[in-house]
Amino acid sequence: MQAQGKAQATALGTVLRLIAAAGAAGVLAAAIALPAVGGAGITVKSVKEELNIAPEDLDEPPLPEKTTLLDAGGKQIAQFYFQNRESVPLDKISPIMRKAIVAIEDFRFYEHGALDLEGTSRALIKNLTTGGVTQGGSSITQQYVKQVIFNKAETEEDKAAAIAPTLSRKLNEIRYAMAIEKKYSKDEILNRYLNIAYFGAGSYGIEAASKRFFGKHASELDLVQAATLAGAVQNPNNTDPNLGKAYRDRLITRRNTVLDRMAELKIITLEEAAKAKTKKLGYKDKPIPGGCEESEFPYFCLYVQNEILHDEQFGKSEKTRREFLNRGGLTIKTTLNRDMQKAAEKAIKKYVHTGDKPVASEALVEPGTGAIRAMAASRKFGTNHKKNEMSFNVVADALHGGGTGFQAGSTFKMFTLVTALKEGMKFGDGFNTGATFQANGYSDFKNCKGENVGDPTTAQGNSEGGAGGFRTLETGTWGSVNTFFMTLERKVGLCDVVKTAKDFGIKRADGQKLREFQTFTLGFNEMDPVTVASAYATLGARGKYCAPMAITEIVDRFGKVTAFKPECKQAVEEEIADAATNILEGVFTKGTMRGVGGIGRDAAGKTGTGDQSRTVWFAGFTPDLAGAVSLGDPRGPVRYPLGGQVMGGRTYGSVFGATIPGPIWKDTMLGALKGVSATSFVAPDMSRFGGCTQQCAPKRPARDDRGGDRGGDGGDHGRGNGRGHGNDDGGGGPIIID
């Protein structure tokens, strides 16, 4: 035992002499990390060789910083973070906070080098007498180094190694600390430490902790609050005020220790310390919402989130893109217009309630830019099915967090109309149509691969058995007559209609390829409101299609600005778009929306209704704003059609595009465009589109242009070909679609 004691004393004396000799050079007590000496084999030479201390540069990756989403007006709508942190410069941290942290953590911080000789020697003696590294004696610089190493650790093993009480880890900290002291001033080191430290309650860095604990900026902290946060960093998991009274009591005790230390160092008076110790903790428990579920506008938030996660311009892998979003400290400015969003939410709430089984959803898109101005739904977003919450983005496609969408119905007839105008037809051109349509043969319709997809065995009919008669581009559209549009699609060619739809940005909500069958014009493909609204915005922009756009600008943590511009193309000639718009204006005055009426300014659109009211739509536009509203039951529209269901406190029999989606669209537009100067449509070139070139309408049509409509989408209920176009219950029978 005497020999062992002599060996320990000799080693201790050697290390302390080494400390004293090397202190001026910043090579202080590396021996703080030296474990208890257990034998006589430790010599001056072996200690020096073991220490081998020289400054070593530390890799300091950027700290995880929260990302903030802003609406078009600059107000926050959501935030994402891996760690809730907002780094701030030292002059944005109150002086009393800086004094408090230095007092309790390293009161000679501004006087010593990388290590504190006195604290290190004290800790070394303690370690030698206890048989392990039981006391740290770390300077603020060393603590900063440890935090950097811990924060960049990717595995649990690496994290454990970053805080393990081992000689090698402590020696590495010392080497890094020496380099840090050469690299930065003391103020810079203190600032970095305050921004990286964890304070408990999910708060990383002094600014986030100030907001979380006390609801104020770090620059506004007073003595009591500063002492509280300075005390929290020693063992934040043991003093986390969120975990209960015992934890809060320990935090108060620790706060009082800081106050006593500040008084001892004469930073404050004994009287000030005594008064401060009488104060309550004052913990505010300010929420730190993160992710889209906590956002005021969750569906739009989901769209932006998925836009980044699936776009390689934000990183080559999904992991990289997720880190970019959650750790990048970005400020993302978006296209969301808060007033338009509120208008959509208010209109939906009027007709479909949160607890209803069917869900109404709406997207507003700006013609000419593709900017998504609003995304709203009748249900709240979340995972609580007992509260009837939606767990996916019902307003968007699968790529942006959505589901499979709903059949778009007669909103697709617009693409057939545009195709007919492209191919030279005029307003008065038309056909005699029957009450049903049946292909003459399989070759009547060919998809874009040239394959025969006609079905002569299945007939498509009109709404409520509406009779046939002569229909023109105008009257057939206003009445939404299925048999007319089936005949028109056969004339212009199925593939040409598909190409027009694709030029207008149409793609299936589930991400699969568009299905190309003869009932394409009746809208059996499942769509989402963002896609349909963007397609109709193309006509509002006189034929210019712009891809849906949610992000206008990203500012990174260093202030670098990346601006995003609309991605647009001319999908169809301006004059053709003007002609199609002119016909679609009549839907409000002479067609399926005449019972709902217009909005007091130029507007055009198209209703859409599925068989047996399974899904219903309205898509409409002005030159300033386009919108699409869908309504369906996410449990499965075939199994749960809308007829007979309760929506907005009312039980409906038959439901059409003009029954609920149309009024929602109208109320939305009245609110969203309030204060926006009205823009007029461009009148069509009647020398090009007036009259007729083929079979003209007789002077006295056999019937009016309503196609048998009784207040809904007249003629919007033709039968599909039974090839699985939306049979969500696995049935293979014919489907009636709008």
Residue pairs with C-beta under 8 A, 6 or more apart in sequence:
3 40
4 38
4 39
4 40
6 40
7 37
7 39
7 40
7 41
7 42
8 36
8 37
8 128
10 40
10 42
11 37
11 42
11 47
11 128
12 37
12 124
12 125
12 128
14 42
14 43
14 44
14 47
15 29
15 31
15 34
15 47
15 124
16 31
16 121
16 124
18 31
18 44
18 47
18 48
18 51
19 28
19 29
19 31
19 117
19 120
19 121
20 117
22 28
22 53
23 113
23 117
26 55
26 113
26 114
26 115
26 178
26 181
26 182
27 53
27 178
28 112
28 113
28 114
28 115
28 116
28 117
28 120
28 174
29 115
29 117
29 120
29 121
29 123
29 124
29 137
30 51
30 53
30 115
30 170
30 171
30 174
31 47
31 51
31 120
31 124
32 115
32 120
32 123
32 124
32 127
32 136
32 137
32 138
32 170
32 174
33 133
33 166
33 167
33 169
33 170
33 171
33 173
33 174
34 47
34 124
34 127
34 128
34 167
35 127
35 131
35 132
35 133
35 167
36 127
36 128
36 129
36 130
36 131
36 132
37 128
50 167
51 171
52 171
53 171
53 174
53 175
53 178
54 175
54 178
55 175
55 178
55 179
55 182
56 172
56 175
56 176
56 178
56 179
57 176
57 179
57 183
58 145
58 148
58 149
58 176
58 179
58 180
59 148
59 152
60 148
61 151
61 152
62 327
62 328
62 329
62 557
63 83
63 85
63 87
63 151
63 195
63 196
63 204
63 205
63 329
64 81
64 82
64 83
64 85
64 151
64 204
64 326
64 327
64 329
65 81
65 83
65 85
65 86
65 87
65 327
65 328
65 329
65 557
66 79
66 80
66 81
66 83
66 84
66 85
66 86
66 208
66 290
66 329
67 79
67 80
67 81
67 325
67 326
67 328
67 329
67 330
67 331
67 332
68 76
68 78
68 79
68 330
68 331
68 332
69 76
69 77
69 78
69 79
69 80
69 295
69 301
69 304
69 332
69 334
70 76
70 77
70 331
70 332
70 333
70 334
71 77
71 297
71 334
71 336
71 337
71 338
72 333
72 334
72 335
72 336
72 337
72 338
72 371
72 373
72 552
73 337
73 338
74 333
75 338
77 295
77 296
77 297
77 300
77 301
77 334
77 336
78 289
78 291
78 292
78 294
78 295
78 296
78 297
78 301
78 304
79 289
79 290
80 290
80 291
80 305
80 325
80 326
81 290
81 326
81 327
82 323
82 326
82 327
83 204
83 327
84 202
84 203
84 204
84 208
84 212
84 288
84 290
85 195
85 204
85 205
85 207
85 208
86 205
86 207
86 208
86 211
87 195
87 205
87 207
87 329
87 557
88 195
88 205
88 206
88 207
88 217
88 218
88 219
89 191
90 98
90 187
90 188
90 190
90 191
90 194
91 219
92 207
92 217
92 218
92 219
93 191
93 194
93 206
93 207
93 218
93 219
93 221
94 218
94 219
94 220
94 221
94 222
94 226
96 221
96 222
96 223
96 226
97 194
97 206
97 218
97 221
97 226
97 229
97 230
98 190
98 194
99 226
99 262
99 267
100 223
100 226
100 227
100 229
100 230
100 258
100 262
100 267
101 140
101 190
101 193
101 194
101 226
101 229
101 230
101 233
102 109
102 110
102 140
102 190
103 230
103 258
103 261
103 262
103 265
103 267
104 230
104 231
104 234
104 257
104 258
104 261
104 262
105 140
105 143
105 230
105 233
105 234
106 116
106 119
106 138
106 139
106 140
106 143
107 261
107 265
108 116
108 118
108 119
109 116
109 139
109 140
109 141
109 186
109 190
110 186
112 139
113 178
113 181
114 139
114 141
114 142
114 174
114 177
114 178
114 180
114 181
115 139
115 141
115 142
115 174
115 177
116 137
116 139
119 137
119 138
119 139
120 137
121 137
122 135
122 137
123 135
123 136
123 137
124 137
126 134
126 135
127 133
127 134
127 135
132 165
133 165
133 166
133 170
138 146
138 173
139 177
140 189
140 190
140 193
141 177
141 180
141 181
141 189
141 193
142 173
142 174
142 177
143 193
143 197
144 177
144 180
144 189
144 192
144 193
144 196
145 173
145 176
145 177
145 180
146 162
146 163
146 173
147 193
147 196
147 197
147 198
148 176
148 196
149 162
149 172
149 173
149 176
150 159
150 162
150 163
151 196
153 159
153 161
153 162
161 169
162 169
163 169
180 189
181 189
184 192
194 205
194 206
194 218
195 205
195 206
195 207
196 204
196 205
197 204
197 205
197 206
197 233
198 204
198 233
198 236
199 205
199 206
199 208
199 209
199 212
199 213
199 229
199 232
199 233
199 236
200 209
200 232
200 236
200 237
200 239
200 240
200 241
200 242
200 251
201 209
201 212
201 213
201 240
201 241
201 242
201 285
202 212
202 242
202 288
203 209
203 211
203 212
203 213
203 288
206 218
206 229
207 217
207 218
208 288
209 218
209 229
209 232
210 216
210 217
210 218
210 220
210 221
210 225
210 229
211 217
211 286
211 288
212 284
212 285
212 286
212 288
213 225
213 228
213 229
213 241
213 282
213 283
213 284
213 286
214 221
214 225
214 282
214 283
214 284
214 286
215 284
215 286
216 225
221 229
223 259
223 268
223 272
223 276
224 255
224 276
224 279
224 282
225 282
227 255
227 256
227 258
227 259
227 262
227 276
228 251
228 255
228 258
228 281
228 282
230 258
231 239
231 251
231 254
231 255
231 257
231 258
232 239
232 251
232 254
234 254
238 247
238 250
239 247
239 248
239 250
239 251
239 254
240 247
240 251
241 247
241 248
241 251
241 281
241 283
241 285
242 285
248 281
248 283
251 281
252 281
255 277
255 281
256 277
259 268
259 273
259 276
259 277
260 273
262 268
262 273
263 269
263 270
263 272
263 273
268 276
289 295
292 298
292 301
292 302
292 305
292 381
293 381
293 382
293 383
295 301
297 336
297 341
297 375
298 380
298 381
299 361
299 375
299 376
299 377
299 381
299 393
299 394
299 395
299 396
300 334
300 336
300 341
300 372
300 374
300 375
300 550
302 381
302 393
302 396
302 400
302 401
303 372
303 375
303 393
303 395
303 396
303 400
303 401
303 530
303 550
304 332
304 334
304 550
304 551
305 325
305 401
306 393
306 396
306 399
306 400
306 401
307 400
307 550
307 551
308 314
308 321
308 324
308 325
308 551
309 318
309 321
309 322
309 325
310 318
310 321
310 399
310 400
311 321
312 321
314 320
314 321
314 324
314 325
315 321
315 323
315 324
324 330
328 556
328 557
329 556
329 557
330 554
330 555
330 556
330 557
331 554
331 555
332 551
332 553
332 554
333 551
333 552
333 553
333 554
333 555
334 550
334 551
334 552
335 366
335 369
335 371
335 372
335 373
335 549
335 550
335 551
335 552
336 372
336 373
336 374
336 375
336 550
337 364
337 373
337 374
337 672
339 671
339 672
339 674
340 364
340 373
340 374
340 625
340 668
340 671
340 672
341 364
341 373
341 374
341 375
341 376
342 671
343 374
343 667
343 668
343 669
343 670
343 671
343 672
343 674
344 362
344 364
344 374
344 375
344 376
344 627
344 668
344 672
345 376
346 667
346 671
347 362
347 663
347 664
347 665
347 666
347 667
347 668
347 671
348 360
348 361
348 362
348 376
348 377
348 378
348 629
348 664
348 668
349 378
350 648
350 664
350 667
351 360
351 647
351 648
351 660
351 663
351 664
352 358
352 359
352 360
352 378
352 631
352 647
352 648
352 660
352 664
353 378
353 647
353 648
353 649
354 378
354 379
354 380
354 388
355 388
356 378
356 388
356 645
356 646
356 647
356 648
357 388
357 633
357 635
357 640
357 645
357 646
358 378
358 631
358 632
358 633
358 640
358 642
358 645
358 647
359 377
359 378
359 379
359 390
359 394
359 631
359 632
359 633
359 634
360 377
360 378
360 629
360 630
360 631
360 647
360 660
360 661
360 664
361 375
361 376
361 377
361 378
361 394
361 395
361 529
361 629
361 630
361 631
362 374
362 375
362 376
362 377
362 395
362 529
362 627
362 628
362 629
362 630
362 664
362 665
362 668
363 372
363 374
363 375
363 395
363 396
363 528
363 529
363 530
363 532
363 533
363 627
363 628
364 372
364 373
364 374
364 375
364 533
364 625
364 626
364 627
364 668
364 672
365 371
365 372
365 373
365 530
365 533
365 534
365 537
365 548
365 625
365 626
365 627
366 372
366 373
366 537
366 624
366 625
366 626
367 537
367 538
367 539
367 540
367 541
367 544
367 546
367 621
367 623
367 624
367 625
367 626
368 537
368 540
368 541
368 544
368 546
368 566
368 568
369 546
369 549
369 566
369 568
370 534
370 537
370 545
370 546
370 547
370 548
370 549
370 566
370 567
370 568
371 549
371 550
371 552
371 566
372 530
372 548
372 549
372 550
373 625
373 672
374 668
374 672
375 393
375 395
375 396
375 529
375 530
376 395
377 390
377 394
377 395
379 388
379 389
379 390
379 394
380 387
380 388
380 389
380 390
381 389
381 390
381 391
381 393
382 389
382 390
382 391
383 389
383 391
385 391
390 634
392 401
392 402
392 403
393 400
393 401
393 402
393 403
394 402
394 403
394 528
394 634
395 402
395 528
395 529
395 530
396 402
396 528
396 529
396 530
397 405
397 507
397 508
397 509
397 510
397 511
397 528
397 530
397 531
398 404
398 509
398 510
398 511
399 511
400 530
402 509
402 528
403 509
403 510
403 634
404 509
404 510
404 526
405 508
405 509
405 510
405 526
405 527
405 528
405 630
406 526
406 527
406 610
406 615
406 617
406 630
406 631
406 632
406 637
407 523
407 524
407 525
407 526
407 527
407 610
407 614
407 615
407 637
407 725
407 726
407 737
407 738
408 523
408 525
408 526
408 527
408 532
408 608
408 617
408 630
409 522
409 523
409 607
409 608
409 609
409 610
409 615
409 616
409 617
409 657
409 713
409 716
409 737
409 738
410 480
410 482
410 485
410 522
410 523
410 606
410 607
410 608
410 609
410 617
410 657
410 713
410 716
410 738
411 523
411 527
411 532
411 536
411 606
411 607
411 608
411 617
411 618
411 619
411 628
412 501
412 520
412 521
412 522
412 523
412 525
412 608
413 477
413 480
413 485
413 521
413 522
413 523
413 606
414 535
414 536
414 539
414 580
414 584
414 606
414 619
415 497
415 500
415 501
415 504
415 506
415 521
415 535
416 485
416 488
416 489
416 492
416 497
416 500
416 521
417 473
417 477
417 488
417 580
417 583
417 584
418 500
418 504
418 539
418 572
418 576
418 577
418 580
419 492
419 493
419 496
419 497
419 500
420 429
420 473
420 488
420 491
420 492
421 473
421 576
421 579
421 580
421 689
422 496
422 500
422 572
422 573
422 576
423 492
423 496
424 693
425 473
425 492
425 693
425 694
426 473
426 688
426 689
426 690
426 691
426 692
426 693
427 472
427 473
427 474
427 579
427 582
427 583
427 689
427 690
427 691
427 692
428 472
428 473
428 474
428 690
428 691
428 692
428 696
428 697
429 472
429 473
429 692
429 693
429 694
429 695
429 696
430 470
430 471
430 472
430 473
430 475
430 476
430 484
430 692
430 695
430 696
430 697
431 470
431 471
431 484
431 487
431 488
431 491
431 695
432 468
432 469
432 470
432 695
433 468
433 469
433 470
433 471
433 476
433 481
433 483
433 484
433 487
434 468
434 483
435 461
435 462
435 465
435 466
435 467
435 468
435 483
436 459
436 460
436 461
436 462
436 483
437 459
437 460
437 461
437 482
437 483
437 486
437 487
437 718
438 456
438 458
438 459
438 460
439 445
439 454
439 455
439 456
439 490
439 518
440 454
440 456
441 454
441 456
442 452
442 453
442 454
442 455
442 456
443 452
443 454
444 454
444 456
444 490
444 518
445 452
445 453
445 454
445 489
445 490
445 494
445 517
445 518
446 452
446 453
446 454
446 493
446 494
446 495
447 453
447 494
447 495
447 498
447 516
447 517
448 495
448 498
448 499
448 516
453 494
453 516
453 517
453 518
454 518
455 517
455 518
455 721
455 723
458 719
458 720
458 721
458 722
458 734
459 719
460 482
460 483
460 486
460 519
460 522
460 718
460 719
460 720
461 482
461 483
461 717
461 718
461 719
461 736
462 468
462 481
462 482
462 483
462 707
462 708
462 714
462 715
462 717
462 718
463 480
463 482
463 609
463 707
463 708
463 709
463 710
463 712
463 713
463 714
463 715
463 716
463 717
464 708
464 709
464 710
464 717
465 708
466 481
466 706
466 707
466 708
466 709
466 714
466 715
467 702
467 703
467 708
468 483
468 702
469 701
469 702
469 703
470 697
470 698
470 701
470 702
471 479
471 481
471 484
471 705
471 707
472 692
472 697
473 488
473 583
474 583
474 586
474 705
475 481
475 697
475 701
475 705
476 484
476 485
476 488
476 705
476 707
477 583
477 584
477 586
477 587
477 591
477 606
478 583
478 586
478 587
478 590
478 591
478 592
478 705
478 706
479 591
479 592
479 705
479 706
479 707
479 709
479 714
479 715
480 591
480 592
480 606
480 607
480 707
480 709
480 713
480 714
480 715
480 716
480 738
481 707
481 714
481 715
482 522
482 715
482 716
482 717
482 718
483 715
483 718
484 707
484 715
485 521
485 522
486 518
486 519
486 521
486 522
486 718
488 521
489 497
489 518
489 520
489 521
490 518
494 516
494 517
494 518
494 520
495 516
497 520
497 521
498 514
498 516
498 520
500 572
501 514
501 520
501 535
502 514
503 545
503 571
503 572
504 534
504 535
504 538
504 545
504 571
504 572
505 531
505 534
505 535
505 538
505 545
505 547
505 548
505 571
506 514
506 525
506 527
506 531
506 532
506 535
507 514
507 531
508 514
508 515
508 525
508 526
508 527
509 526
509 527
509 528
509 531
510 526
514 520
514 525
515 524
515 525
515 725
517 524
517 720
517 721
517 723
517 725
518 721
519 718
519 720
519 721
519 725
519 737
522 718
522 720
522 737
522 738
523 608
523 737
523 738
524 720
524 725
524 726
524 735
524 737
525 725
526 726
527 630
528 630
529 628
529 629
529 630
530 548
530 628
531 548
532 617
532 619
532 628
532 630
533 619
533 626
533 627
533 628
534 545
534 546
534 547
534 548
534 626
535 545
535 619
536 605
536 606
536 619
536 620
536 621
536 626
536 627
536 628
537 545
537 546
537 621
537 626
538 544
538 545
538 546
538 571
538 572
538 577
539 577
539 580
539 581
539 584
539 604
539 621
540 581
540 621
540 622
540 623
540 624
540 625
540 626
541 568
541 577
541 623
542 574
542 577
542 578
542 682
543 570
543 571
543 572
543 573
543 574
543 576
543 577
544 568
544 569
544 570
544 571
545 568
545 569
545 570
545 571
546 566
546 567
546 568
547 566
547 567
547 568
549 564
549 566
549 567
551 564
552 563
552 564
553 561
553 562
553 563
553 564
554 561
554 562
554 564
555 561
555 562
556 562
574 682
575 684
575 685
575 688
575 689
578 681
578 682
578 683
578 684
578 685
579 684
579 685
579 688
579 689
581 604
581 681
581 684
582 604
582 681
582 683
582 684
582 689
584 604
584 605
584 606
585 602
585 603
585 604
585 681
587 593
587 594
587 604
587 605
587 606
587 607
588 594
588 596
588 597
588 598
588 603
588 604
588 605
589 598
590 705
591 607
591 705
591 714
592 607
592 656
592 657
592 658
592 709
592 712
592 713
592 714
592 716
593 605
593 607
593 618
593 658
593 662
595 658
595 711
596 658
596 662
596 663
596 666
597 666
598 666
599 622
599 666
599 669
599 670
599 673
600 670
600 678
601 622
601 673
601 678
601 679
602 622
602 623
602 678
602 679
602 680
602 681
603 620
603 621
603 622
603 669
604 620
604 621
604 622
604 681
605 618
605 619
605 620
605 621
605 665
606 618
606 619
606 620
606 657
607 616
607 617
607 618
607 656
607 657
607 658
607 661
607 662
607 712
607 713
607 716
607 738
608 615
608 616
608 617
608 618
608 619
608 657
608 661
608 713
608 716
608 738
609 615
609 616
609 617
609 655
609 656
609 657
609 712
609 713
609 716
609 717
609 738
610 616
610 632
610 637
610 717
610 736
610 737
610 738
611 717
611 719
611 720
611 735
611 736
611 737
611 738
612 641
612 643
612 717
612 736
613 641
613 642
613 643
613 652
613 654
613 655
613 656
614 632
614 637
614 638
614 641
614 642
614 726
615 630
615 631
615 632
615 637
615 642
615 738
616 630
616 631
616 632
616 642
616 655
616 656
616 657
616 659
616 660
616 661
616 713
616 738
617 628
617 629
617 630
617 631
617 657
617 661
617 738
618 628
618 629
618 657
618 658
618 661
618 662
618 664
618 665
619 626
619 627
619 628
619 629
619 665
620 626
620 627
620 628
620 665
620 669
621 627
622 669
622 673
622 678
622 679
623 679
623 680
623 681
624 673
624 676
624 678
624 679
625 669
625 672
625 673
625 676
627 665
627 668
627 669
627 672
628 665
629 661
629 662
629 664
629 665
629 668
630 661
631 642
631 647
631 655
631 660
631 661
632 642
633 640
633 641
633 642
633 645
636 728
636 729
637 726
637 728
638 726
638 727
638 728
638 729
638 731
638 735
639 728
639 729
642 652
642 655
643 652
643 653
643 654
643 655
644 651
644 652
644 653
645 651
645 652
646 652
647 655
647 660
648 660
652 659
652 660
654 712
655 712
656 711
656 712
656 713
656 716
657 712
657 713
657 716
657 738
658 711
658 712
658 713
659 712
684 690
706 714
707 714
707 715
708 714
708 715
709 715
713 738
716 738
717 736
717 737
717 738
718 736
718 737
718 738
719 734
719 735
719 736
719 737
720 726
720 734
720 735
720 736
720 737
721 734
722 732
722 733
722 734
722 735
724 732
725 735
725 737
726 735
726 737
727 733
727 735
